[in-house]
């Protein structure tokens, strides 16, 4: 793996030309191995390349100012931490690694400086771990552990059933007409609108299911506003699915009316429990290609 060469560099027993040749060939070998799809680790080569780079810099500065740079071997450890911090985007973990390797904190300050420089100079998009996500919640393998964290990232507008697909009633719609419409749909709730198209209330399908098939004459003068469920909540399109799920759980309804942000009574659609579930799964399959 090359750790022996790094140890020789730390002990100052590595010839200059040999060390430079090892540094160059290790870079080429690692690039060809990993870049061609071959099987191989990236941590050990990073340690070797970083250590040899640090060793080369340490010897160069020691040659220029031997009275100031008295311990070029320290550059090996600092170089390992800085190189790995840059190529793996782990500046803090590299500090811990150096402290563990040296069993002390003598190189903590120079490591902090070099790690910060390496991290800032390497582009964010470049990493030896090409498929590594930013956080555990972004991983498809662990998204189930962060159900609400995932829902917090999905706006209601992304899963919204627009009003063109939503069946609505006016307050004065007769019950017979309501029953004729709902008998052929699976929509869980039916918004009831005022004359100005503002939201008056909602009708729960479960509340009127028992009336299906009842004699027309027994329905009397009942209209849509008489069937409205009063204890309902609304949701706005910029709110997250996590907020929507909490609101749905606080009511016995299977869906929520979605209203405009600047007008709490202007209906723009409905959001059902199934929509929340579908939005969650679509997010996982779209943003975590490994699941597909």
N, C-alpha and C positions, 0 to 999 in steps of 0.2 A: 504493500500500500504506500510505501514511501516514508513511513514514520521514522525509519532508521536514519534516513538522510537528514530529516529535520533534527533528530537528536544530535547527529554529528555537527550540524550547524550551530546548535545551542552550545555544544562543547567546544566550538571553534576548531574543529578538526576536519573541516570540509575545505578542500582546495577551491580557489576562486573560479577557475575555468570549469571545473567539474560541476560546481554548484550552478553556474549560469546555464550550462548545457542541460542539466537536470530540470531546471526551471522551464526552459523553452520546450523540451521534449514532453514534460508532464502536461503542459498546456495543450500541446498538439494532440497527444494521446487521449487526453480526457475529452477534448472537443470532438475528435473522430469517433470515439467510443459511444459517447452519449448522443451526439448529433446524428449518428447513423442508425439509431434505434437499438443499439446493443445494450446488453444488461451490464449495469455497473453503478456503483454508488457515486455520489457527488460530494459527500461530506469529507471523506478522507482526501480526495484530490484537492479540495478547497483548502484544507489544512496544510497540505504539502506546498501548494502553490503560494498561499499566503505566507507561510513560514519562510520559504526561500526568497520571496520578494522582500520580506522584512530583513532577512539575512543580508541580501544584496545591498539594501539601503543602509543598513547598519555598518557594513564594512566600508561603503563609500564615504559616509560621514566620518567614520573613525579614521579613514585615511586622510580626510581633509583637516579634521580637528581632533587628533588623538587625545589631547589634554581635556577636551570637553566631552567627547563621546568615548567614555572609558569602558562601557559594557555593551558592545554591539550585539551580544547574544540576546539582550532584552528586546531588540528589534524583531527577533524571530517570533516571539510570543505575541507582541503587539501587532505584527504583520498578519499573523494567523487570525486574530480577532477582527482586525479591520477588514481584511479581505472577505471573510465570511459574513461580516455585517453588511457589506455592500452587495454581494452577489446573492445572499439569501434574504436580505431585508430584515435582519434580526439584530439591531444594534445593542439591545439590552441583553439578550441571551448570550451574545459574544462576550460581554463583560463578565457575566457569571462564569462562562467557560474558562476565561483566562484566570480568574480568581481560583477556580477549582484546580486548574493545571499547575499553577504556581504555589498553591496552598498558602496564599497570602494576598494582600491588597497593595503591594508595592507598585504594581504596574496599572492600578485602576485609573489614575488620572490620565496618563498618556493614552491608555486604551480608550477612555471616554472621548478624548479629543480626536484620535484617529478614526474611531468608529463613526463619530458624527460626520467627519469629513467624507469618509467612504460612502456613508449612507446618502448624503446630500449630493455627491458627485455622480452616483450611479442612477440612471433613469428608473423611475418607479416601475415601468413596464418590463424591465429586464431583471430576470431572476433565474437562478439555476433550477428552481422549482416552478416550472411553467404552469402547472395546473393547480398550484397552491392557492386557495382562496384567502381572502383577507381575515375572515373570522370563522369560528366553528359553526356559527349559525348559517353561514353561506354554503356550507358543505351539505350536499344532498344526503350523505350518509348520516348526518346528525340533525337534519332539519326537524325531524319529529320530536327531538328533545326541546326544541325552541318554537313550539307551535305558535304561541302568542307573539313571539319576537318576529316570526315570519309574517304573521298577519299585520303587524304594525307597519310593515313596509309596503303593503298593498292598499291603495286607495279604493274607496267604494266605487268611484267612477270607472275603474277598470273592470268591474264585474257587474255593472248596472244593466238591468233590463229597461230599456228606454220606454217612454210613455206610448210610443207607437205600437208596442207589443203588450201593453197593459190594459186590461179591461177595467173601465171606470163607470160609475153611475152618477147621476144627478140626485140631489136630495129628494126630488119629487118623483123619482122613478118608481112605478108600481112594483109591488112584490112579485106579481106574476111574471113581469118582464125580467126581474132579477133572477128568478128561479130558472127561467128558460135559458138565460145566458150561462149561468154557473153550472148547469147540468152537463154541459159539454166541454168543460175546461178543468185543468188541474191547478189553476192559479190559487194560491193559499189565501190571499186577502184581496179585497176589492175596494179601492179608494172611492170615497163619495165626495163629490165636488159641489161647491156652491155655484151660483149663477156666474160669478166672475172667474171661475176655474180654480179658485183657491180650495185647499183641502179642508173638508168639514169633518171627516172621520173615515173609518174603515169598517168593512164588513168582513167578519171571519167566516170562512167557508164552513167550518165545523158548527157554527151557530145556526146556520140555515139548512144544513144537510138534512136535518130531520123533517124539514118542510117539503122536501122534494117528493113529488107524487101526491101531495095533499090536494083535495078538491079545490077548484078555483074559487067557488063561492065561500069557502071557509077562510080564505085569505083576507076577505074584507077590504078595508081601505088602507091597509098597511103599505107604507112607502119606504124607500131606501133609508132615509134618515132615522126611521124607527128601529132599524136593525144595526145601527152603527155601534161599534165597540169603542167605548170611551177611553179606556186605559191603554193607550198605545203611545209609542214613541216614534220620533222621526230621526232620520240620519241625513247628513249632508255629504255631497260627493267627494269633498276633499278629506273627509274623515277616514280613518283606517278601518279595515275589516275587524281588527281587534276590538275597536269601540263598538262596531256594529254587532259583533257577537255578544258582547256584554249587554247591550240593549235588548237583543233578542231574548237572552236568558232571563232578563228582568220582566218579561211579559210572556204570556202564554201563546202569543201569535207566532206563526211560522215565517213571517216576513215583516219588513219595515218599509214604510213609505219613505222615499228619498225626495227631499225638497231642495230648492235652490238655496245657496248660501246667503244671498242677500234678501231672500223672501222666504220666511219659514213656512208659508202656506202654499207656495207654488210647487205643485207636484211635477217631478221629472221622471219618476219610475218607482219601482219597488225592488227590494233586495231580500231574497229568501235565504234560509239556512243552506239550501242546496247551492245557491250562488256563492255563498261564503266558502263552502267546501270545494266547489269547483275552482274558485279563484285561488285557493291555497294549493291545490294539486297542479293547476296550470302554471303557477309560479315556480313550483319545484321542477316540473318537467321542462319548462322553457329556460330557466336560468341555471339548471344543473343537468347538462346534457348527459351526464353519466347515468341518470335514472332511466333514460330512454333506451 
